[in-house]
Amino acid sequence: MRDDTKELLANIIIILLSVLVLFAMPVISFGLGFLSGWVLQITIGDIVANGLNTVFNTDRFTPEMIPLFCATMGMIGGFFKSKLITKNKKDGD
């Protein structure tokens, strides 16, 4: 293959992988949230459900809903990440 063909193929592969990562990351985030919610459900599910019911002033939440709730909140939270930047007084303030 010629060098310009190899470069074009490499650029296409990079673009396709970038698009794949953009679509795969929310799915991975949802899966990890579901897994952590499942662990919460089998360990302290009643306590978490009671806490959610107290916070939202309802009686709808059950321990069986915790994995889906955690997965949804984890995926949504992934879109709203921010970075906290602090400055030390020693840095020249």
DRENKOL-8191 format. One line per 5 residues: number of its first residue (from 0); for each residue x, y, z of N, C-alpha, C, O. Coordinates in steps of 0.02 Angstrom, whole numbers. Layout:
<sites>
NUM	X Y Z X Y Z X Y Z X Y Z  ...
</sites>
This chain:
<sites>
0	42 -59 0 0 0 0 44 62 0 100 62 25  16 114 -29 52 177 -30 45 212 38 0 197 77  91 258 51 91 292 115 28 334 126 1 336 181  3 367 73 -57 408 81 -119 365 92 -165 387 126  -120 305 65 -176 258 76 -174 234 149 -226 228 181
5	-115 219 174 -108 197 243 -129 252 291 -162 239 342  -111 314 275 -129 371 318 -205 382 318 -235 395 370  -236 376 259 -308 384 254 -343 328 293 -392 341 328  -320 267 287 -349 210 323 -341 220 399 -387 204 437  -283 244 421 -272 257 492 -319 311 518 -345 305 573
10	-330 363 478 -376 417 499 -448 392 503 -484 410 549  -468 350 456 -536 322 458 -545 277 519 -597 280 552  -494 237 535 -498 194 593 -501 235 657 -539 218 702  -464 289 661 -466 333 720 -534 364 728 -561 368 784  -564 387 674 -631 416 677 -682 365 699 -725 379 741
15	-679 304 671 -727 252 689 -720 232 763 -770 221 797  -658 226 787 -647 209 857 -672 264 904 -699 250 957  -663 327 883 -688 383 924 -764 381 930 -791 391 984  -798 368 875 -870 363 876 -892 304 918 -941 308 956  -857 248 912 -873 189 952 -866 203 1026 -908 182 1066
20	-813 238 1046 -803 255 1116 -858 301 1141 -882 294 1197  -878 350 1099 -931 397 1119 -997 360 1133 -1034 380 1178  -1011 308 1095 -1072 271 1107 -1064 216 1159 -1113 197 1192  -1004 191 1168 -993 136 1215 -987 161 1287 -1006 124 1333  -961 220 1298 -951 244 1366 -1015 250 1407 -1016 229 1465
25	-1070 277 1379 -1132 277 1418 -1157 206 1434 -1185 195 1488  -1147 160 1389 -1169 91 1401 -1127 60 1456 -1153 26 1500  -1062 72 1455 -1018 46 1507 -1035 79 1574 -1037 45 1626  -1048 144 1574 -1067 179 1635 -1132 151 1664 -1138 142 1724  -1180 138 1620 -1244 109 1642 -1232 40 1673 -1261 24 1725
30	-1191 0 1641 -1177 -68 1666 -1142 -67 1734 -1159 -106 1778  -1093 -22 1742 -1058 -18 1806 -1104 8 1861 -1100 -15 1918  -1148 55 1843 -1197 80 1892 -1245 25 1912 -1263 20 1971  -1267 -16 1864 -1312 -71 1880 -1278 -121 1925 -1309 -147 1972  -1215 -136 1911 -1178 -183 1953 -1171 -157 2025 -1181 -195 2073
35	-1154 -93 2032 -1147 -66 2100 -1215 -63 2134 -1219 -73 2195  -1268 -48 2097 -1335 -49 2126 -1356 -119 2148 -1391 -126 2199  -1336 -169 2111 -1352 -238 2129 -1316 -257 2194 -1345 -290 2237  -1253 -234 2200 -1217 -248 2263 -1252 -213 2321 -1259 -242 2375  -1274 -150 2311 -1311 -116 2363 -1376 -153 2380 -1394 -159 2439
40	-1410 -178 2330 -1473 -213 2341 -1464 -275 2385 -1503 -286 2430  -1412 -314 2371 -1404 -376 2409 -1372 -365 2477 -1377 -408 2521  -1340 -307 2487 -1308 -295 2553 -1352 -253 2598 -1371 -274 2652  -1369 -192 2576 -1407 -146 2619 -1467 -117 2580 -1482 -58 2587  -1499 -158 2541 -1553 -134 2498 -1611 -102 2534 -1637 -51 2512
45	-1632 -131 2591 -1688 -102 2628 -1671 -32 2655 -1713 12 2654  -1610 -24 2679 -1590 41 2706 -1588 94 2651 -1612 150 2661  -1561 76 2593 -1558 124 2537 -1628 141 2513 -1642 200 2500  -1671 91 2507 -1740 104 2486 -1776 149 2536 -1812 195 2516  -1768 136 2600 -1799 179 2650 -1771 250 2647 -1808 299 2656
50	-1706 256 2635 -1676 323 2629 -1703 361 2569 -1718 420 2574  -1710 327 2512 -1738 360 2453 -1811 379 2464 -1832 433 2444  -1848 336 2497 -1918 352 2512 -1923 412 2559 -1968 453 2552  -1876 417 2606 -1877 474 2652 -1858 539 2616 -1890 591 2625  -1806 536 2575 -1783 596 2539 -1836 622 2492 -1848 682 2488
55	-1869 576 2455 -1919 597 2406 -1990 598 2434 -2037 610 2396  -1998 584 2498 -2062 585 2532 -2114 542 2494 -2168 566 2476  -2097 479 2484 -2140 433 2448 -2130 362 2476 -2088 352 2520  -2167 316 2451 -2157 246 2470 -2150 202 2408 -2164 142 2410  -2127 231 2353 -2122 195 2290 -2059 153 2284 -2060 101 2250
60	-2005 173 2315 -1941 139 2305 -1939 73 2344 -1956 70 2403  -1918 21 2309 -1909 -45 2339 -1836 -66 2326 -1804 -39 2282  -1812 -114 2364 -1743 -137 2352 -1731 -163 2281 -1676 -159 2256  -1783 -189 2249 -1776 -216 2182 -1764 -161 2130 -1739 -175 2076  -1781 -99 2146 -1772 -43 2100 -1703 -11 2104 -1684 29 2061
65	-1664 -29 2154 -1600 4 2167 -1551 -5 2109 -1519 45 2089  -1541 -64 2080 -1493 -70 2024 -1511 -25 1965 -1466 8 1937  -1573 -22 1946 -1593 20 1890 -1586 94 1907 -1565 134 1865  -1602 112 1968 -1594 181 1991 -1521 202 1989 -1504 255 1964  -1477 160 2016 -1405 176 2017 -1377 179 1946 -1336 222 1931
70	-1399 134 1903 -1374 134 1834 -1395 198 1798 -1354 228 1763  -1457 218 1807 -1481 279 1774 -1445 340 1801 -1424 383 1762  -1438 345 1867 -1404 403 1896 -1330 404 1877 -1301 457 1866  -1299 346 1872 -1228 343 1852 -1219 366 1780 -1171 401 1765  -1264 346 1736 -1258 366 1667 -1271 441 1659 -1235 475 1623
75	-1322 466 1692 -1337 537 1688 -1280 577 1719 -1260 629 1691  -1254 555 1775 -1200 590 1807 -1137 593 1765 -1096 639 1773  -1128 544 1721 -1070 544 1677 -1069 602 1628 -1017 621 1603  -1127 629 1613 -1131 684 1566 -1119 752 1600 -1110 802 1565  -1118 754 1666 -1112 817 1702 -1051 820 1745 -1054 845 1802
80	-995 795 1721 -933 797 1760 -904 867 1758 -907 902 1708  -874 887 1814 -840 951 1817 -775 942 1855 -765 891 1889  -733 990 1850 -668 986 1884 -662 1045 1931 -672 1102 1912  -647 1031 1993 -638 1082 2044 -564 1101 2046 -521 1059 2057  -551 1164 2035 -482 1188 2034 -473 1233 2096 -508 1282 2104
85	-426 1215 2137 -411 1256 2195 -340 1282 2189 -297 1254 2154  -328 1336 2223 -262 1368 2220 -234 1371 2291 -267 1395 2337  -175 1346 2300 -142 1349 2365 -115 1419 2377 -97 1455 2330  -112 1438 2440 -85 1504 2457 -10 1507 2442 18 1561 2432  23 1450 2441 95 1447 2428 111 1460 2355 169 1473 2338
90	61 1456 2310 73 1463 2238 84 1535 2216 87 1548 2156  89 1581 2261 102 1650 2242 43 1697 2254 40 1751 2224  -1 1677 2295 -59 1719 2312 -40 1772 2361 -82 1812 2381
</sites>
